[in-house]
Amino acid sequence: MENIRKYNVREHYLLEIDDVFNGPNNGRIYKTWSWDVYIADNGYEYKGMAIERTKNEIIPWTTLVEHEYEIEMNKLCQERVSQRV
């Protein structure tokens, strides 16, 4: 027997994160990461995922445990940016 769970996307937004670091001659270099963020729920469980298309990065569907789901997803995106620099 199949087990099917349906989640409705409650939020879909663009999250831009500027990564700033020192370049040659003490210049500042900016790279902007543009994340498509999705937050979905099925009434009692929330999941989030994000895609950064130009850099081929993805945060797969993840169960969200904090009650500030948007903040939790933003943190996950920021962590991914800091790992990939």
C-alpha positions as CSV (number, residue, x, y, z in Angstrom):
1,M,0.0,0.0,0.0
2,E,1.2,3.5,-0.8
3,N,1.8,6.1,1.8
4,I,1.1,9.5,0.5
5,R,1.6,12.9,2.2
6,K,0.5,16.2,0.7
7,Y,2.1,19.5,1.7
8,N,0.8,22.8,0.5
9,V,3.3,25.5,-0.2
10,R,2.5,28.4,2.2
11,E,5.4,30.7,1.3
12,H,7.6,31.2,-1.7
13,Y,10.0,34.1,-1.7
14,L,13.3,35.4,-3.1
15,L,16.1,35.7,-0.5
16,E,19.2,37.6,-1.6
17,I,22.4,37.2,0.4
18,D,25.4,39.4,-0.4
19,D,28.7,37.6,0.3
20,V,31.4,40.2,0.9
21,F,35.1,39.5,1.1
22,N,38.4,41.2,0.5
23,G,39.8,41.1,-3.0
24,P,43.1,42.2,-4.4
25,N,44.4,45.7,-3.5
26,N,42.1,45.7,-0.4
27,G,39.1,46.0,-2.6
28,R,35.8,44.5,-1.6
29,I,34.2,41.8,-3.7
30,Y,30.5,41.2,-3.6
31,K,28.8,38.0,-4.7
32,T,25.0,37.9,-4.5
33,W,23.3,34.6,-3.9
34,S,19.6,34.6,-5.0
35,W,17.7,31.8,-3.3
36,D,14.2,30.6,-4.3
37,V,12.8,29.6,-0.9
38,Y,9.8,27.4,-0.3
39,I,8.0,26.6,2.9
40,A,5.2,24.0,2.9
41,D,3.1,22.2,5.5
42,N,0.5,19.5,5.9
43,G,-1.3,20.9,8.9
44,Y,1.1,19.8,11.6
45,E,4.6,19.4,10.0
46,Y,6.5,22.1,8.2
47,K,9.2,21.6,5.5
48,G,11.4,23.9,3.7
49,M,13.7,23.9,0.6
50,A,15.7,26.4,-1.3
51,I,17.4,26.6,-4.7
52,E,20.2,28.9,-5.9
53,R,20.0,28.4,-9.6
54,T,23.0,30.3,-10.9
55,K,25.4,28.5,-8.5
56,N,23.7,25.1,-8.8
57,E,23.1,24.9,-5.0
58,I,20.1,23.2,-3.4
59,I,18.9,22.7,0.1
60,P,16.6,19.7,-0.2
61,W,13.2,19.5,1.6
62,T,14.0,19.6,5.3
63,T,11.7,19.3,8.3
64,L,11.6,22.6,10.1
65,V,11.7,22.4,13.8
66,E,11.8,26.1,14.9
67,H,8.5,27.9,15.0
68,E,10.0,30.8,13.1
69,Y,10.1,28.9,9.8
70,E,11.2,31.8,7.6
71,I,14.1,32.6,10.0
72,E,15.1,28.9,10.1
73,M,15.2,28.7,6.2
74,N,17.2,32.0,6.0
75,K,19.8,30.6,8.4
76,L,20.1,27.4,6.3
77,C,20.8,29.5,3.2
78,Q,23.3,31.7,5.1
79,E,25.1,28.6,6.3
80,R,25.3,27.2,2.8
81,V,26.7,30.5,1.5
82,S,29.4,30.5,4.2
83,Q,30.4,26.9,3.3
84,R,30.8,27.5,-0.4
85,V,33.0,30.6,-0.4
